[in-house]
């Protein structure tokens, strides 16, 4: 628990295994103080494609190196980690469940809450997929809706609205296996884009409506919050690497050079280019030993801006189809490494017709100021999620076991979640 965490010195660790980078964040907390970041590590990610492990040995080595960097900074060892689940294979949908509460004038118990969530999760799944997580949105007791926690209330009928996240069984288990092979134990697995929201959204953002758009290397994910809960998620198979590839093809240069040009010289919005800046020349190394060429910033922007519009328009279409395009009072929050692209905010505000900001982790003590970057939102959020689980005594109840021939059912995980033995 968080209280024992402060006294024993055992850190709570978030592990974000991305396609371009593996990031580790170590945190501790005390009874009355904020979460304190005591160490972090970041290394280039190898062995992943679109958030899915494709070369396990390379992925394990990347995890080890990131963990070693964080341990060296903090002067402490890492055992348990909260791991992010990402990738274009992630699917989300909403569902409802209803049960009768037996007995007259009986208080609603944890077992009732577990049963109604189980009912809501009774959805048909294609072969090879499983329920990765279930997120309660709101409860209804008899005719009273909008209840956050019905425990202890009196009622005869209990209903719940939930957001169900599904993923391929193999994808999740491959992540757990790789983390175990790196010498770590997985305390829990949590959606990476929800972890990013954990780090950058305020309570008001969640209550009045906001959309977190996490732009990763090969995927872009969406999480919509309303009335304090998650109401829609989606993942798109396009990300920052597509910007890099566009530059490499358009300017006929190598991928590493295209990535450097994107980060240091790129701009995705013509609105930011003055006439003088637009005509400023950039040197571009050529391929095959040919001499370098020079191109104007206007040409580079001509390459980046259409891709930014395409990516963000796909997200806007998803928001509109989900029915939330007029319900995001707190606007759009961009996270992930792709959010650092110059001009992305200006393009987003045009596409979404809504206020847009870069989401960075805030309110964390210690080394938190060093991680005030959108690329660290998921890793910091995973650590914050771990602290929340620790405080609620959920960490030990929701431990994720290593893959075995007979995996525990989702029903068993719910029983563990609510501390029910039978």
HELIX and SHEET records of a PDB file:
HELIX    1   1 UNK A    2  UNK A    8  1                                   7    
HELIX    2   2 UNK A   56  UNK A   74  1                                  19    
HELIX    3   3 UNK A  110  UNK A  120  1                                  11    
HELIX    4   4 UNK A  169  UNK A  181  1                                  13    
HELIX    5   5 UNK A  192  UNK A  200  1                                   9    
HELIX    6   6 UNK A  203  UNK A  208  1                                   6    
HELIX    7   7 UNK A  240  UNK A  251  1                                  12    
HELIX    8   8 UNK A  255  UNK A  265  1                                  11    
HELIX    9   9 UNK A  270  UNK A  272  5                                   3    
HELIX   10  10 UNK A  275  UNK A  278  1                                   4    
HELIX   11  11 UNK A  297  UNK A  321  1                                  25    
HELIX   12  12 UNK A  337  UNK A  340  5                                   4    
HELIX   13  13 UNK A  344  UNK A  352  1                                   9    
HELIX   14  14 UNK A  367  UNK A  371  5                                   5    
HELIX   15  15 UNK A  374  UNK A  376  5                                   3    
HELIX   16  16 UNK A  377  UNK A  391  1                                  15    
HELIX   17  17 UNK A  410  UNK A  417  1                                   8    
SHEET    1   A 6 UNK A 185  UNK A 191  0                                        
SHEET    2   A 6 UNK A  80  UNK A  85  1                                        
SHEET    3   A 6 UNK A  12  UNK A  17  1                                        
SHEET    4   A 6 UNK A  21  UNK A  28 -1                                        
SHEET    5   A 6 UNK A  36  UNK A  44 -1                                        
SHEET    6   A 6 UNK A 365  UNK A 366  1                                        
SHEET    1   B 2 UNK A  48  UNK A  49  0                                        
SHEET    2   B 2 UNK A  52  UNK A  53 -1                                        
SHEET    1   C 4 UNK A  91  UNK A 100  0                                        
SHEET    2   C 4 UNK A 157  UNK A 168 -1                                        
SHEET    3   C 4 UNK A 129  UNK A 141 -1                                        
SHEET    4   C 4 UNK A 144  UNK A 147 -1                                        
SHEET    1   D 5 UNK A 229  UNK A 236  0                                        
SHEET    2   D 5 UNK A 220  UNK A 226 -1                                        
SHEET    3   D 5 UNK A 210  UNK A 215 -1                                        
SHEET    4   D 5 UNK A 332  UNK A 335  1                                        
SHEET    5   D 5 UNK A 356  UNK A 358  1                                        
SHEET    1   E 2 UNK A 281  UNK A 284  0                                        
SHEET    2   E 2 UNK A 293  UNK A 296 -1                                        
END                                                                             
